[in-house]
Amino acid sequence: MAFIDYYKTLEISKAATADEIKKAYRKLARKYHPDLNPNDKEAEKKFKEINEANEVLSNAENRAKYDQYGENWKHGEAYEQAQQQQKKQYSGGGFSGADFGQGEDFSDFFQSMFGGDGGGFGRSSRGSASGKFKGQDISAVLNLSLKDAANTHQQTFDINGKKVRITIPAGIYDGQQIKLKGHGNPGVNGGPNGDLYITFNIAEDKDFKRDGDDLRTTVDIDLYTAVLGGEVNIKTLDSPVKLKVKPDTQNGTTVRLKGKGFPVYKKEGALGDLYVTFNVKIPTNLTEKQKQLFQQLKNS
């Protein structure tokens, strides 16, 4: 498989901050999301590449390995362990000062040590490696709705033929990644298993837009309610509420409902706020009498 430049995939520089990585991922994930590009194979492929790049670069430890080892980043630990083992192996034969691998291309090292192109642990011309190596880490993307992300719940899925059940805390955010230690591929020569990295992809909601721990929504009100005042029913994440509309409310007016927003991640009982923006609907198909009344108001 050809080397994929994850920075290029996310359209960012190698000096990008964690926030810049998160923003770039969210922008591209929305653009190429399968729900917005049905039956588009290229968009589906791009979406997978974006998720793969984010899974690596959004994790500080994996990003450091990627920056150092490039396409062989998953075997970075194996490289270090094998290098130390070689030093010990030859320390009695006059090679104690040697620094194996320095000055060599990493891909050459992995090919000679593990065989193939570094994509997995194989036999080399020296036979199988004698050391214990950690298995490959694996990654997965878990899709959630906004309402799913607002509630602590459990989900079960299959990884390598084994059922894994995780508890997803309320308030988890789009692009967040968690690590399940030991749920990756099996280790080599009795080494520990790799880890499983799960990235959460939260779909856009038709009613609410998430802004950190706050939620935003737009509600239509008629002209008469905007002028005279009244009440409207407002959707929240749990149950609808009645909201008073003050007389002379202008189009675009925003009011805050405290504590009706999104749960704060891993802070039991803490909630953001819900911001409601009023969209005043101008009446249409007026009768002649109604038009006359508006004309009278205009002239008064």
N, C-alpha and C positions, 0 to 999 in steps of 0.2 A: 504494500500500500504506500502511495506517495506521501511524503511528509506534508502535514497540514500546519500552516502558520496560524496559531490560534489568535494572535494579535491582529493579523490581517483579517481573519474571519469576523472578529468583532469590530473591525474598523477603528482600532485604537493603536496608540503607540506603546512601545515596551515600557515607557515610563508612566503609564496610566495608573491612577490611584484606584483603590478599591471602589470608591463611589463612582468613578468614571467607568469602571468595568461594569458595575451594576446598571448604570444608566444606559450604556451601550447595549447590554444584553436585553434589557426590557424593551428598548426601542426596536431592535431587530426581531425579537421574539414575537412582538405584536404584529410586525410587518409580515412575517412569514408564517404565522400560526396557521395550522391546518384548517381551523374553523373559518378563517378569513380567506383561505385559498383552497377551496374544495377541489379535489381531483387534479391538483397541480403538483406533479411529481417533483419538479425542480424546487418549488417552495418547500415541499416536505423534506427534501434532501438538505436544503439550506437550513431549515429549522433544526434538524438533527445536528448539523455541523455547529450551529450557534450554541446549542445546549452542551455539546461536547466541549467546546472552547470555554464556555462559562464554568463548567464543572471543574476544569483544571485551574483557570486563572482566578476564579473567585475564592479558591482555597489557597491560603498563603503558603502552606507547606508544599503543596503540589506545584504551585507556580514557581517556587524557588527551584524545585527539581527540574521543571520544564525549562526554565531559563538556563540551567547549567547543562542539562543533558539533551535538550531538544526532543527529537522523536523517541529517544530511549529513556524518557524521564521516569517511566513506570519501573524501570530496572535500576534506578539510581542507587538504591540501597544495596542491591546485589553487586553493583559495580564496586562500591566502596568495600564491601565485605570480601569480595574476591581479590581485590587489590591487596588488602591487608593479609589475606591468607597466603597469597603468593610471596609476599615479603617474608612471612614467617617460614614458608616452605623452603625458601632459598637462603635464609639467613645463615645457615651453617655451611654454605658453599661459596662464600665470598661475595654474595650479592646483597648483604645486609643494608648497604647504602642505596640500593636501586629503588627507583620510584616507578613501578610498572604502570603503564598507561599514560604517564605524563608525556605530552608531545604527540600522542597518537590520536587519531580520529576516534571519537567514542563509538561510532558505528562499527569501525574495524575491531575494536575491543569486544563489543557484544557479539559480533559474528564469530570471532575466534573462541569466545568463552562459552556462548550458548548456542551457536549455530543459527543459520537462517539470517533474518534481517533485524533481529532484536525484538520481534513481535511476540516471542514466546521462548520458553526455556527448552532448548533441544540439545542434542549431543554435538560436541565439537570434535575436532580431530584428535583431541587429547582424551576423549572419552567423556563421561558425565562428570559434572562438577562435583567435587568431594565435599563442599561446604553445605551448610543449611541456608536456604534462601527463602525469604518471604514471598508468598504467592502474589500474583498480580492483583492490584486493586481493580475493582469494577465500578461502573457508575450507572445510575438509572435516573429517569425523570418521572416524577409523580405529579399528575395533573389534578388540580383541585378547583372547585368552584369557590367563589368568595364566601359563600355561606358555610361551606365545608371548613374553610380556613378560620372561620370565626368561632368554631366549636371544637373543643378537645374531643378527639375520637380516635378509634383504632382502625388500622387498615392492615390487611394480610395480602401478601403477594409471594410469588415463587421466584427464588434465586438459586440457580444451579440445582434445581430439583428439590430444594428445601423450602418449606413455608416459613416466611419471616413475618412476624407481626410487630408493628411499631405503633406507639402512641404519638399522635400528632397534636402538639399543644395548640390551644387557641391563640390566634394572633400571629401565626407564622406568616412570613412575607414572601412575595414573589421573588424567585431567584435564590432564596435561602438554601443552604446546603448543610446536611448533617452527615456524620460518619458513623457507620455501624462496624465496629472493630471485629475482625475475624470472619466477616460474611463475604469476603472476596474469594478469589480462586485459591485452590490448595497450595500449600508451600511445597518447596522442592527439597528432597532428601530430609524430610522430617521438619522442615522449617515452618514457621507460623503461616496461617492463612493470610491472604490479603484482606483489605477492608472494602466495604461497600459505601460509596458516596451517593446520597440521594439529593437531587435538586428538585425543589418544589416550583411548579409552574401554575400560577393562579390566573384563571381565565377572567377576562373582563366581564363585569356584571351589567345587566341592562338597566338596573335601577340605581346603583350606587357606583361612585368612583372613589377609590381608596386614596387617601392622602396621608401617609404615615399611619397614625392611629385614628385619624379622623375619617369621616365619610362625607361625601357631597352628593346632593341630589337636586333635581329641578322639578318643580311642581307647577302645573298650569292652574291659573285662577282666572275667572271671568272678569270682565271690566267692572261689573256692578259690585262684586266683592272687593275688588281693588279700591274702588271709590268709596263705598259705604262701610267696608269692613265686614267681617264674618268669620267663619270657621272652615277649615279644609281638613280632610283626612290625609295623613302622612304615613307612608310606609317606613318602618324601621327594620333592623335585622331580626327582631323578635316578634313584635306585634304592632299593628297600626295605632297611631295616636292622633288626637284632634289638636290642631294648631290654630291659634287665633290669628286672624289677619287684621292689622290695624287699618282704620280708614285712611284714605289717600296714599295707599301703598304704591310705590313706583315700580315699573317693570325692572327686573334685575335686582330687586331688594333681597338681601340675604339675612336670614336669622339663624341663630345657633340653638340647637337642642343639646344641652349639656348631658354627657354620659350616655348618649344614644349612638355613639360611634363604634369603632372597632375595638375588640379586646386587645389590651397591651400584652405583648408576648411574655409569657412566664411571670406575669404579675396578676395574681388571682384577684378578681373583682375590679380591676382597673380598666376603664373604658375611655376611649377618645370621645369626641363630640360629633354630632351630625349637623352639617350646614345645609340649610334648605334655601334655595334660590327660587323666587317667584317669577314665573313667566306669564305676563298678563296677555290673555287672548282677546283680540279685538273681535267684536261680534260681526258676523256676516249675514247676508240675506235679510237685511232689515226691511220692515214694511215702510210704506210712505209715512205713516203716522210716527213711527219710531225715528225716522230721519228728520221729520219736522221737529220732534222733541230735541234731538241733538242740535239742530239749527238754532232753536231757541236758546239752548244752553250756550252755544257759541256766541250769540248776539247779546246775551245778558251781561 
